[in-house]
Amino acid sequence: MNSDKKLFTFEEIKQKLVNYCVYQDRCHAEVEQKMREFVLIPEAKEEILLYLMKENYLNEERFTRSYIRGKFYIKSWGKTKIKMHLKQKGITEKLISTCFDEIDENDYLNIIKKLYENYGSKLKGLNNYQRKSKIIKYLLSKGFEYEVILQIIEN
């Protein structure tokens, strides 16, 4: 038996996972990862997952929507980076696409413009080409699409 895993009753584990989901929206992968901390038979894991979904503690669409809002409006990530991170969490392409309506197109362009201006103003002593390529590289690293970046730079 693994000595580093704490032993709890089924109900205690279920309550811990409810609290885990209530604290912040979670996806299935995060909950399954959390379950690995406990000694559970597969049937018990299954029952807890079903309970969490039935009681709406675990809702993949709600998680995806709040993740997209948070990463965009708080961290200023672009769609590419958000999509990549969601895929790593096991969220389907279809669900990701459906939930991207959480980002307003005008807000999206305004954030890129703001990042472009802020980052551009910090770059000193570079010729136009170097400046432009550094800005493009920076915005790509934030997860914005190349075509959209060019569109902003050209205007």
C-alpha positions in Angstrom: 0.0 0.0 0.0 1.3 3.5 -0.8 2.2 5.2 2.4 2.1 8.7 1.0 -1.6 8.6 0.1 -3.9 9.5 3.0 -6.8 7.3 3.8 -10.3 8.8 3.9 -13.8 7.4 3.8 -15.6 7.5 0.5 -17.8 10.4 1.7 -14.8 12.4 2.9 -13.2 12.1 -0.5 -16.4 13.0 -2.2 -16.7 16.1 -0.1 -13.1 17.1 -0.7 -13.6 16.8 -4.4 -16.9 18.8 -4.2 -14.9 21.6 -2.3 -12.2 21.4 -5.0 -14.8 22.0 -7.7 -16.6 24.7 -5.8 -13.4 26.7 -5.2 -12.9 27.1 -8.9 -14.3 25.7 -12.1 -12.4 22.5 -13.0 -12.2 20.2 -16.0 -12.4 16.4 -15.9 -8.6 16.0 -16.2 -8.0 18.2 -13.1 -10.5 16.3 -11.0 -9.0 13.0 -12.1 -5.5 14.3 -11.3 -6.8 15.3 -7.9 -8.4 11.9 -7.3 -4.9 10.3 -7.7 -4.1 11.7 -4.3 -6.6 9.3 -2.8 -6.8 5.5 -2.6 -9.9 4.8 -4.7 -11.1 1.8 -6.7 -12.2 2.6 -10.3 -15.9 2.2 -9.4 -15.6 4.8 -6.7 -13.8 7.2 -9.0 -16.6 6.7 -11.5 -19.3 7.2 -9.0 -17.7 10.5 -7.7 -17.3 11.8 -11.2 -20.9 11.0 -12.0 -22.1 12.7 -8.8 -20.0 15.8 -9.5 -21.5 16.1 -13.0 -25.0 15.3 -11.9 -24.9 18.0 -9.2 -23.3 20.4 -11.7 -20.0 20.8 -9.6 -18.2 19.5 -12.7 -19.3 21.1 -15.9 -16.8 21.1 -18.9 -18.6 23.9 -20.8 -18.7 26.2 -17.8 -15.0 25.4 -17.1 -14.1 26.1 -20.7 -16.0 29.4 -20.8 -14.5 30.7 -17.5 -11.0 29.6 -18.6 -11.3 31.4 -21.9 -12.6 34.6 -20.1 -9.9 34.5 -17.5 -7.0 33.8 -19.8 -8.1 36.5 -22.2 -9.4 39.3 -20.0 -6.9 38.8 -17.1 -3.8 37.4 -18.8 -4.3 38.9 -22.3 -3.7 35.6 -24.0 -4.6 35.1 -27.6 -6.9 32.4 -29.0 -4.1 30.1 -30.2 -2.5 29.9 -26.7 -5.8 29.5 -25.0 -6.8 26.7 -27.4 -3.5 24.9 -26.9 -3.8 25.0 -23.1 -7.4 23.8 -23.2 -6.4 20.9 -25.5 -3.8 19.9 -23.0 -6.5 19.7 -20.4 -8.5 17.3 -22.6 -11.1 19.7 -23.8 -12.5 18.9 -27.3 -11.9 21.1 -30.3 -15.6 21.4 -30.8 -16.3 22.6 -27.3 -13.4 25.1 -27.5 -14.7 26.6 -30.7 -18.3 26.8 -29.3 -17.0 28.7 -26.2 -14.8 31.3 -28.0 -17.9 33.5 -28.2 -16.9 34.5 -24.7 -14.4 36.9 -26.3 -15.8 40.0 -27.9 -14.1 40.6 -31.3 -13.6 44.3 -30.6 -12.1 43.5 -27.2 -9.8 41.0 -28.9 -8.5 43.6 -31.4 -8.2 46.3 -28.7 -6.1 44.0 -26.5 -3.7 43.3 -29.4 -3.5 47.1 -30.1 -2.8 47.8 -26.5 -0.1 45.1 -26.2 1.4 46.3 -29.5 1.6 49.9 -28.3 2.9 49.0 -24.8 5.5 46.6 -26.0 6.5 48.8 -29.0 7.0 51.8 -26.7 9.6 49.9 -24.7 11.7 49.0 -27.8 14.4 51.7 -28.3 17.2 52.0 -30.8 16.0 49.5 -33.3 15.4 50.0 -37.0 11.8 49.5 -38.3 12.3 45.9 -39.4 13.9 44.8 -36.1 11.1 46.6 -34.1 8.4 45.1 -36.2 9.8 41.5 -36.0 10.2 41.8 -32.2 6.7 43.0 -31.8 5.3 40.2 -34.0 7.4 37.6 -32.1 6.0 38.9 -28.7 2.4 38.9 -29.9 2.8 35.4 -31.3 4.2 34.2 -27.9 1.0 35.7 -26.3 -1.0 33.4 -28.6 -2.4 35.8 -31.1 -2.8 34.8 -34.8 -0.2 36.0 -37.3 -2.9 37.4 -39.7 -4.6 39.4 -36.9 -1.2 40.8 -35.7 -0.3 41.9 -39.3 -3.8 43.5 -39.6 -3.1 45.6 -36.4 0.4 46.5 -37.4 -0.5 47.6 -40.9 -3.2 50.0 -39.6 
